[in-house]
Each structure stands twice: as structure tokens, then as C-alpha cells.
Amino acid sequence: MSDNNTTINMQPVLDLQSLHKQLNSQKFKINVNIDTSALNSQIQASIGQFTANMQPTKIPVEADNSSLLTAINTIGSISTTLSFLPTAKNALSQSLD
């Protein structure tokens, strides 16, 4: 008897474009359930850990008060000049008489 067995090696051909079209035409529905109380607990715990590790920060602030002092001096000079004007007016009017 003769042996008539023949082995054929076949390689599958994957048509990616066709597969892509098929998947795009499908509508997929994904159900996601969120346990909001557990999520809230985790968020609160994370915030608690974050704030527990925070130390108050002191930031040194230096104010440049030279412009403020200049403005106060200017206002003082103007005030002194305004208070002097009636006296000067009286002195001028008396000397002209």
C-alpha cells in the first residue's frame, strides 16, 4: 500500500482593513458602576494625608515704603503751604496799604 498523505502548510491572511471596518461599524456598550461612597472615602483620606503633612509656610515680605514716605512728605509740604497762604495774603495786603 502506498501512503498518499499530503501535508499542506497554510498561513492565515488577516485583512486588517476589513477588520477595522467591521469594528467601526459595531457599537460597543460599556457599563461602569462607580461606588461613590468608597471613592469619596478614598479622596477624603488622600486629602487628610496631604494636609497632615503640610506645615504652615512663612514667607518673608519686605515692603518698599520709600514712595509712601515721599507721598506723605509731599502732602505735608502742600498742607503747610496751604496753611501759610492766608497769613501771606494778610501780610501782603497790610504792606500794600
ChimeraX attribute file (.defattr): number of C-alpha atoms within 10 A of each C-alpha:
attribute: neighborCount
match mode: 1-to-1
recipient: residues
	/A:1	3
	/A:2	4
	/A:3	5
	/A:4	6
	/A:5	6
	/A:6	6
	/A:7	6
	/A:8	6
	/A:9	6
	/A:10	6
	/A:11	6
	/A:12	6
	/A:13	6
	/A:14	8
	/A:15	8
	/A:16	9
	/A:17	9
	/A:18	10
	/A:19	11
	/A:20	10
	/A:21	10
	/A:22	10
	/A:23	11
	/A:24	10
	/A:25	9
	/A:26	8
	/A:27	7
	/A:28	8
	/A:29	6
	/A:30	6
	/A:31	6
	/A:32	6
	/A:33	6
	/A:34	8
	/A:35	8
	/A:36	9
	/A:37	9
	/A:38	10
	/A:39	11
	/A:40	11
	/A:41	11
	/A:42	12
	/A:43	12
	/A:44	12
	/A:45	12
	/A:46	12
	/A:47	11
	/A:48	11
	/A:49	11
	/A:50	10
	/A:51	10
	/A:52	9
	/A:53	8
	/A:54	8
	/A:55	7
	/A:56	6
	/A:57	6
	/A:58	6
	/A:59	6
	/A:60	6
	/A:61	6
	/A:62	6
	/A:63	6
	/A:64	8
	/A:65	9
	/A:66	9
	/A:67	9
	/A:68	10
	/A:69	11
	/A:70	11
	/A:71	12
	/A:72	12
	/A:73	12
	/A:74	12
	/A:75	12
	/A:76	12
	/A:77	12
	/A:78	12
	/A:79	11
	/A:80	11
	/A:81	12
	/A:82	11
	/A:83	11
	/A:84	11
	/A:85	11
	/A:86	11
	/A:87	11
	/A:88	12
	/A:89	11
	/A:90	11
	/A:91	11
	/A:92	11
	/A:93	10
	/A:94	9
	/A:95	8
	/A:96	7
	/A:97	5
